[in-house]
Amino acid sequence: MFEAFKAKAEGAGCQVVRFATRAEALDFILQFMRDEGVADAPGTYAVWADSPLLKGIDTKVLEAKVPGLKFTVTRQLAKDAKIGVTQMEWGIANTGTLAQDSSAVEQRLASALTWVHIALVGTDNLVPDLPALMTKMHPSKNGYIALITGPSRTADIERVLAIGVHGPERLVIVCVDELGRMNP
């Protein structure tokens, strides 16, 4: 199912990577942030909304490794951030779509206000299609379901495609084999 998800997500303009362990994924994300110039200045921050991937990890150590990385997500920090990291509950293989219960405002801020969104998803949490997702996640059980397919795009102004107008201009999906087992 991963290959189908990856093909559809890449077709929608995403970068998709896969790692066996959360340690490998964490190394990738920290290096990505350094390569993107994350720093302790407005416009260059990275914000990371709380997620199961961080369970048992000292976030102060991570902040020391990447100055400008913040684990407190506020509206202002997210607005001033270049990169936002969130964990998605599910991925839909036939569309390359990510699904998340975004009831927590930090999840919405980190995924929608930043220029680059890094979305974590457990490889075991990929489902074939929307009906399969609705057996796992449903509006009656989840207060704010967000479905994300690719970077933000619109063509409502003179029918000219614009990327990043209503959200991130880049979406990097990090699939983690180990993470699916951590996120029931």
N, C-alpha and C positions, 0 to 999 in steps of 0.2 A: 504494500500500500504506500510505503514511503516514496517509491519512484514515481508513482502516479501523482501524489501530492506535490512532489518537487517539480515535476514537469509543468503542472498547471500553475503553481505559484511563480515559477520562473517566467512562464508565459504572461503572467500579469505584472511582470517587472520587479519581482522580488529576487533577492539573493538568498539561497537556501544552503545551509551547511548542516552536517550531521556528525554527532560525536557519541561515543559509547558511554562516556562517563560525564558526570557533572563537573569534575575537575578539569577535563579537557575543554568543556564548553566555557568554563570560567576563564581559563587561560586565553582562549580565543577572544572572549568579550573584552577582557582587560587589554589585550594587545590591539584589538580593533579600536578601542577608545584612545589609546596612545597614538596609534596611526592617524586617527581623525583629529588629533590636536586637542583633546579634552584638557582643560586647564581651569584653574580657580579664578575665572573671570566671567562676567555675564556674556552670554553668547557662545560660551565654550564649555559650560557645565555638562555633566551627565547626571541624570536622575534615575534611580532604580527603585521601583515600587516593590514592597515586600513580596516575597515569593518563596515557595517550598525549596527552590534551588539554594537559597541562602541559609536554610536550616543548618545550625551548627557551625556556621562560618562567622568569624569575627569581622564585621563590616568595617571596623576601624582600621584593620590591617589592609583591607582593600582600598579604603580612602587614602591611606598613606602611599600605596602603590600607584594610584592615579589621582593626583591632586585635581580637584574639581568634580570628583565623583561624590554624589550626595545620595544618602539613603532616606532622607526626609524629603518628601515630595509635597511642595506647596504650589499654589497657582503661579506665584512669581518665579520660583525656581524652575518650574517646568517651562514657563514662557521664556526664561533666559537660558534654557538648556539647548544644547545641540543634539544630544542623544538621550532617549528615554528607553528604559528596559522594563518590560513587563512579562509576566508568565501567562500564557494562554492555556485554557483548560483542554481545548480540542482543536483538531485540524480536520478539514473536510477534503478528502482526496480528489473527488471529481471536479472541484472548482479551485483548489489551492487556497481555500478560505480558512482563516483562523477564527475561533469562537472563544469568547471569554465572558464570564459574569463580571461585568464592570460596575457592580453596585458600589464598590469602594472608589471614591473620587480619585484617589492616588493612581489607580489603574487608568482611569480616563485621562487624567492630566499627562501622565508619562507617555501614553500611547498616542495622544492626539495633538499636543502642543509643541512637541519637539520636531526638529528637522529630520532626524533619523530615529526610527523605531526599531529596536531589537526585541523581537518576540521569541520567547522561549516556549517550546512545546514538547511534551513527552512523545517520543516516537510511537509508543504503545497507545497513545491517545488520538491516533489518526483514525477516522471513521470514513466509510466509503462515500456517504452522501448526506444531504440535509435530513431526510427522514431518519437515518441512523443517528444523527446528532440529536434529534428531537426525542429519542428514547433515553438519552443521557442528560440532556439539558432542555428545560421547557419553561416558557414564560410563567407558568403557575408556580414553579419552584425557584426560578432565578429572576431577580428583580430587574436586571438591566443587562440584557444580552447584547454584546457587541460582536458583529461579524465584520471581519477585515479581509478584503481581497486586494492585495497589492498596495503600492503607495497611493496617497491621495491624488485624485485626478478629477478634472472637470473640463467640459467643453461647452459650458453654458454661455460663454462670452464670445460672440461672433463665431461659434462652433469651432474655436481654435483650442486644441488640447493644451491644457496647462497642468503641470505636475506640482504638487505640494501647496496648492492654494488653500485647501480646507483641512490640512493635516500634513503628516510627514511626507517629504519628497522621496525618501528611501525607506524600504522595509527589509530588514535582515531577519530571516527566520532561522533560529538555532534549534534544531531537533536534537533531543538528548535521549538516547535509549534508556538510560538509567532513570530518567526523570518520570517517565510514565508510571513506573512502579511506585514512585513516591507520591503521585498525585492521583488518588482513586477516582 
